[in-house]
């Protein structure tokens, strides 16, 4: 997996994680390093698009509230985050985590914790998918000969 794809994966995991999960993840990694807030957490809206049938034409589904944040660690690494909702603390912690994970030597609890969060999120998606599949109804049309 490329470095960009790896970063996209952990940023997606952080965006879906709760505030508490990110706090616990950072607590396992030890004390937070010094950082500078470049763009304080700010809340706005984004347009959410959908696709008919998952693959059809795009349409505007509605707006969603998003909070974003940008920080810079003392070593120069910049961390970014976007999170659904208005949780400024979560956005700040996710940005710090993103910056810490960019350090190639970081192979300890932080990377393992993000991997565990990804596994937990995948299991939750699979459970929801199985529950939805159990309620599926197949409709068919009977055509009369004529």
Rosetta blueprint (number, residue, H / E / L):
1 X L
2 X L
3 X H
4 X H
5 X H
6 X H
7 X H
8 X H
9 X H
10 X H
11 X H
12 X H
13 X H
14 X H
15 X H
16 X H
17 X L
18 X L
19 X H
20 X H
21 X H
22 X H
23 X H
24 X H
25 X H
26 X H
27 X H
28 X H
29 X L
30 X L
31 X L
32 X L
33 X L
34 X L
35 X E
36 X E
37 X E
38 X E
39 X E
40 X E
41 X E
42 X E
43 X E
44 X E
45 X E
46 X E
47 X E
48 X E
49 X E
50 X E
51 X E
52 X H
53 X H
54 X H
55 X L
56 X L
57 X L
58 X E
59 X E
60 X E
61 X E
62 X E
63 X E
64 X E
65 X E
66 X E
67 X E
68 X E
69 X E
70 X E
71 X E
72 X E
73 X E
74 X L
75 X L
76 X L
77 X L
78 X E
79 X E
80 X E
81 X E
82 X E
83 X E
84 X E
85 X L
86 X L
87 X L
88 X H
89 X H
90 X H
91 X H
92 X H
93 X H
94 X H
95 X H
96 X H
97 X H
98 X H
99 X H
100 X H
101 X H
102 X L
103 X L
104 X L
105 X L
106 X L
107 X L
108 X L
109 X H
110 X H
111 X H
112 X H
113 X H
114 X H
115 X H
116 X H
117 X H
118 X H
119 X H
120 X H
121 X H
122 X H
123 X H
124 X H
125 X H
126 X H
127 X H
128 X H
129 X H
130 X H
131 X H
132 X H
133 X H
134 X H
135 X L
136 X L
137 X L
138 X L
139 X L
140 X L
141 X L
142 X L
143 X L
144 X L
145 X L
146 X L
